[in-house]
Amino acid sequence: MGIAIDVTLPYYGDVGLMKQSVRSVLDQRYPDWRLIVVDDGYPDPEPARWFTAIDDPRVTYLRNPTNLGANGNYRRCLELARAPLVLVMGADDVMLPNHLQLAAELFESHPHATVVHTGVLVIDENDQVVRPLGDRLKSFYAPSGQQSTTLDGEDMAVSLLRGNWTYFSSLAWRTEAIREIGFRTGLDVVQDLALLLDVAMAGGALVFDPRVTFQYRRHTDQDSTVRALDGRRFDEEREFFAEEAREFATLGWKRAARVSRWHLSSRLNALSLLPRAVRATGWEAIGRLGRHVVG
């Protein structure tokens, strides 16, 4: 047996995709895992019925008595984690059979690591591999090369601020470290980036290995996509980057402060979405996205 891993799955949404995610955990070659599914009150009795039929003591299904929202349910999942390592997996994503094995190996070979990230393929609603513009840009900003890369301190912050190339639901974390830092309250879109930047400022390290072990699902009704098209995503990002720039300046991280102040990739993303925003939500979205584009 290796390092124990808790896979937490905050759930609210498509039942069929959630089942696919769970099956991908059940199919892991690495045996020392526990799956904790936290249903945030999705109005369908099928999840509770389906989990009752799963005969595996490593699987736990819980249902929140009241809806906590995405941020609150993420924090609830962290409270429930007990193993040395933890993942907060998306309820529509898919682990390839070697995902947990490689994550455990990376922590063993990089004992200083706080979080590890393996290679990711993006899939659509039909399980087909896709390469939207945003994900091509993520590949551009990600560390290059065939070997694992370690980032920490200001270098880690600058890399992520130039363009957040990570896929949060694929990340594996040291439980003690992520629980001590925790998710910031009041954030719906950039809570993953905020947590990674907090790790960097706390002296943690991110290890990236390009070997592909995870499939991240990208579809049009994702909350972050909807919030981007009507401008809410960029309202949150603009305020967030300004606050981070002030924090980095206080630390003396001049490069990180400058990159955060400019948040160029975020502004270019808003610019690229302007035509879709007009079609989806009308001309009123132009003002909100336009303010973000011009900084």
C-alpha positions as CSV (number, residue, x, y, z in Angstrom):
1,M,0.0,0.0,0.0
2,G,1.2,3.5,-0.8
3,I,0.1,6.9,0.5
4,A,-3.7,7.0,1.3
5,I,-5.7,9.4,-0.9
6,D,-9.1,10.9,-0.3
7,V,-11.0,11.7,-3.6
8,T,-13.7,14.2,-2.7
9,L,-16.4,14.9,-5.2
10,P,-18.6,18.0,-4.6
11,Y,-21.7,17.2,-6.7
12,Y,-24.6,19.1,-8.2
13,G,-25.6,18.5,-11.7
14,D,-25.9,15.8,-14.4
15,V,-26.5,12.4,-12.9
16,G,-25.1,10.4,-15.8
17,L,-21.8,12.3,-15.9
18,M,-21.5,12.0,-12.1
19,K,-21.8,8.2,-12.4
20,Q,-19.1,8.2,-15.1
21,S,-16.8,10.2,-12.8
22,V,-17.4,7.8,-9.9
23,R,-16.7,4.8,-12.1
24,S,-13.4,6.3,-13.2
25,V,-12.4,6.3,-9.5
26,L,-13.6,2.8,-9.0
27,D,-11.4,1.7,-12.0
28,Q,-8.1,3.1,-10.5
29,R,-5.2,0.8,-10.5
30,Y,-4.0,2.4,-7.3
31,P,-5.9,0.7,-4.4
32,D,-5.4,3.0,-1.4
33,W,-8.1,5.5,-2.0
34,R,-11.4,6.6,-0.5
35,L,-14.2,8.4,-2.4
36,I,-16.4,11.0,-0.6
37,V,-19.3,12.3,-2.7
38,V,-21.0,15.3,-1.2
39,D,-24.4,16.0,-2.9
40,D,-25.3,19.7,-2.5
41,G,-29.0,19.0,-2.6
42,Y,-29.4,18.1,-6.3
43,P,-33.2,17.6,-6.8
44,D,-33.2,14.0,-8.0
45,P,-33.5,10.8,-5.9
46,E,-31.4,8.8,-8.3
47,P,-27.9,9.6,-6.8
48,A,-28.9,8.3,-3.4
49,R,-30.4,5.1,-4.9
50,W,-27.4,4.5,-7.1
51,F,-24.8,4.8,-4.3
52,T,-26.8,2.5,-2.1
53,A,-26.1,-0.2,-4.7
54,I,-22.3,0.3,-4.7
55,D,-20.7,-2.5,-2.7
56,D,-17.4,-0.9,-1.9
57,P,-16.5,0.3,1.6
58,R,-14.2,2.9,0.2
59,V,-17.2,4.9,-1.2
60,T,-19.2,7.3,0.9
61,Y,-22.2,9.3,-0.3
62,L,-23.4,12.3,1.8
63,R,-26.1,14.8,1.1
64,N,-26.0,18.4,2.5
65,P,-29.3,19.2,4.3
66,T,-29.2,22.7,2.7
67,N,-27.5,23.9,-0.5
68,L,-24.1,25.4,0.3
69,G,-23.2,26.6,-3.2
70,A,-20.0,25.7,-5.0
71,N,-17.6,27.5,-2.7
72,G,-19.3,26.2,0.5
73,N,-19.4,22.6,-0.8
74,Y,-15.7,22.7,-1.7
75,R,-14.9,23.7,1.8
76,R,-17.2,21.0,3.2
77,C,-15.2,18.4,1.1
78,L,-11.9,19.6,2.6
79,E,-13.4,19.3,6.1
80,L,-14.2,15.6,5.4
81,A,-10.8,14.6,4.1
82,R,-8.6,12.5,6.4
83,A,-6.0,10.9,4.2
84,P,-2.5,12.5,3.8
85,L,-3.4,13.4,0.2
86,V,-6.7,14.8,-1.2
87,L,-8.3,15.6,-4.6
88,V,-11.4,17.8,-5.1
89,M,-12.6,16.3,-8.3
90,G,-15.2,17.7,-10.7
91,A,-18.4,15.7,-10.8
92,D,-18.3,15.4,-14.6
93,D,-14.6,14.8,-15.1
94,V,-12.8,11.4,-15.7
95,M,-9.7,9.9,-14.2
96,L,-7.7,7.7,-16.4
97,P,-6.8,4.4,-14.6
98,N,-3.3,5.6,-13.7
99,H,-4.2,9.0,-12.3
100,L,-3.9,8.3,-8.6
101,Q,-0.9,6.0,-9.1
102,L,1.1,8.8,-10.8
103,A,0.0,11.4,-8.2
104,A,1.2,9.2,-5.4
105,E,4.5,8.5,-7.1
106,L,5.1,12.3,-7.7
107,F,4.6,13.0,-4.0
108,E,7.0,10.2,-3.0
109,S,9.7,11.5,-5.4
110,H,9.1,15.2,-4.5
111,P,8.6,15.2,-0.7
112,H,8.6,19.0,-0.7
113,A,5.6,19.2,-3.0
114,T,2.3,20.7,-1.8
115,V,0.4,20.0,-4.9
116,V,1.0,17.9,-8.0
117,H,-0.5,18.3,-11.5
118,T,-0.4,15.8,-14.3
119,G,-1.2,16.1,-18.0
120,V,-4.9,16.7,-18.9
121,L,-7.0,16.1,-22.0
122,V,-10.1,18.2,-22.5
123,I,-13.3,16.4,-23.5
124,D,-16.8,17.5,-24.5
125,E,-20.3,16.3,-23.5
126,N,-19.8,13.3,-25.8
127,D,-16.4,12.3,-24.5
128,Q,-14.7,13.5,-27.6
129,V,-11.3,15.2,-27.1
130,V,-11.5,18.9,-28.0
131,R,-9.1,21.9,-28.1
132,P,-11.0,25.2,-27.6
133,L,-9.0,28.4,-27.8
134,G,-8.9,28.8,-24.0
135,D,-7.4,25.3,-23.6
136,R,-4.8,25.9,-26.3
137,L,-3.8,28.9,-24.4
138,K,-3.5,26.9,-21.2
139,S,-1.1,24.6,-23.0
140,F,0.9,27.6,-24.2
141,Y,1.3,28.9,-20.6
142,A,2.0,25.5,-19.0
143,P,5.6,24.4,-18.3
144,S,7.2,22.8,-21.4
145,G,9.3,19.7,-21.7
146,Q,9.0,16.0,-21.1
147,Q,10.2,15.9,-17.5
148,S,8.5,17.1,-14.4
149,T,8.8,20.8,-13.4
150,T,8.8,22.2,-9.9
151,L,7.6,25.8,-9.2
152,D,7.5,27.7,-6.0
153,G,7.6,31.2,-4.6
154,E,7.3,34.1,-6.9
155,D,8.2,32.0,-9.9
156,M,5.1,29.9,-9.2
157,A,2.9,33.0,-8.8
158,V,4.2,34.6,-12.0
159,S,3.6,31.4,-14.0
160,L,0.0,31.1,-12.9
161,L,-0.8,34.8,-13.2
162,R,0.5,35.0,-16.8
163,G,-2.2,32.4,-17.6
164,N,-3.8,29.9,-15.2
165,W,-2.8,26.7,-17.0
166,T,-3.9,24.4,-14.3
167,Y,-7.1,22.2,-14.2
168,F,-8.1,22.3,-10.6
169,S,-10.1,19.1,-10.5
170,S,-7.0,17.1,-11.6
171,L,-4.8,18.4,-8.8
172,A,-3.7,16.3,-5.8
173,W,-2.8,18.1,-2.6
174,R,-1.2,17.5,0.7
175,T,-4.3,17.5,2.9
176,E,-2.8,19.3,5.9
177,A,-1.4,22.1,3.8
178,I,-4.6,22.7,1.7
179,R,-6.8,22.6,4.8
180,E,-4.6,25.0,6.7
181,I,-4.8,27.5,3.8
182,G,-8.4,26.7,2.7
183,F,-10.6,28.2,0.1
184,R,-11.2,31.9,0.3
185,T,-14.9,32.8,0.9
186,G,-16.7,35.0,-1.6
187,L,-15.1,33.7,-4.7
188,D,-17.0,31.6,-7.3
189,V,-14.7,31.7,-10.4
190,V,-11.1,32.2,-9.3
191,Q,-11.2,30.2,-6.0
192,D,-8.8,27.6,-7.5
193,L,-6.2,30.2,-8.7
194,A,-6.5,32.0,-5.3
195,L,-5.7,28.8,-3.5
196,L,-2.7,28.1,-5.6
197,L,-1.4,31.6,-5.1
198,D,-1.9,31.3,-1.4
199,V,0.2,28.1,-1.5
200,A,2.9,30.0,-3.3
201,M,2.9,32.8,-0.7
202,A,2.9,30.2,2.1
203,G,6.1,28.7,0.8
204,G,4.6,25.6,-0.9
205,A,5.6,24.1,-4.2
206,L,3.7,22.8,-7.3
207,V,5.1,19.9,-9.3
208,F,3.8,19.5,-12.9
209,D,4.3,16.2,-14.8
210,P,3.2,16.2,-18.5
211,R,2.1,12.6,-18.6
212,V,-1.7,12.6,-19.3
213,T,-3.8,10.9,-16.6
214,F,-7.0,12.9,-16.5
215,Q,-9.9,14.1,-18.7
216,Y,-11.4,17.5,-17.9
217,R,-14.9,18.0,-19.3
218,R,-15.6,21.3,-21.1
219,H,-19.2,22.1,-22.0
220,T,-21.1,25.3,-22.7
221,D,-23.3,25.4,-19.6
222,Q,-20.5,25.3,-17.1
223,D,-20.9,27.9,-14.5
224,S,-17.7,29.6,-15.3
225,T,-18.6,29.8,-19.0
226,V,-22.0,31.4,-18.3
227,R,-20.4,33.9,-15.9
228,A,-17.8,34.8,-18.5
229,L,-20.4,35.6,-21.2
230,D,-22.5,37.9,-19.0
231,G,-19.4,39.6,-17.5
232,R,-19.7,38.3,-13.9
233,R,-16.5,36.3,-14.2
234,F,-14.5,39.3,-15.2
235,D,-15.9,41.5,-12.5
236,E,-14.6,39.0,-10.0
237,E,-11.3,38.6,-11.8
238,R,-10.6,42.3,-12.0
239,E,-11.2,42.9,-8.3
240,F,-9.2,39.7,-7.5
241,F,-6.1,40.7,-9.6
242,A,-6.0,44.2,-8.1
243,E,-6.0,42.8,-4.6
244,E,-3.4,40.2,-5.4
245,A,-1.1,42.9,-7.0
246,R,-1.3,44.9,-3.7
247,E,-0.5,41.7,-1.7
248,F,2.5,40.9,-3.9
249,A,3.8,44.4,-3.7
250,T,3.7,44.1,0.1
251,L,5.8,40.9,-0.1
252,G,8.3,42.6,-2.4
253,W,7.3,40.3,-5.3
254,K,7.6,43.0,-8.0
255,R,7.3,40.7,-11.0
256,A,4.2,39.0,-9.6
257,A,2.6,42.3,-8.7
258,R,3.2,43.7,-12.2
259,V,1.8,40.6,-13.9
260,S,-1.3,40.6,-11.6
261,R,-1.8,44.3,-12.2
262,W,-1.9,43.7,-16.0
263,H,-3.7,40.3,-16.0
264,L,-3.2,40.3,-19.7
265,S,-4.5,36.7,-20.4
266,S,-7.7,37.5,-18.5
267,R,-8.3,40.6,-20.6
268,L,-7.5,38.8,-23.8
269,N,-10.0,36.1,-22.8
270,A,-12.7,38.8,-22.3
271,L,-11.9,40.2,-25.7
272,S,-12.2,36.8,-27.4
273,L,-15.6,36.3,-25.8
274,L,-17.1,39.6,-26.9
275,P,-18.8,38.2,-30.1
276,R,-20.3,35.2,-28.1
277,A,-21.4,37.5,-25.3
278,V,-23.4,39.6,-27.7
279,R,-25.1,36.5,-29.2
280,A,-25.8,35.0,-25.8
281,T,-26.8,37.8,-23.6
282,G,-27.3,40.9,-25.8
283,W,-25.5,44.2,-26.0
284,E,-25.6,44.9,-22.3
285,A,-22.7,42.5,-21.7
286,I,-20.4,44.6,-23.9
287,G,-20.0,47.2,-21.2
288,R,-18.9,44.8,-18.5
289,L,-16.5,42.8,-20.8
290,G,-15.2,46.0,-22.4
291,R,-14.3,47.5,-19.0
292,H,-12.2,44.4,-18.3
293,V,-10.5,44.5,-21.7
294,V,-9.3,48.0,-21.3
295,G,-8.2,47.4,-17.8
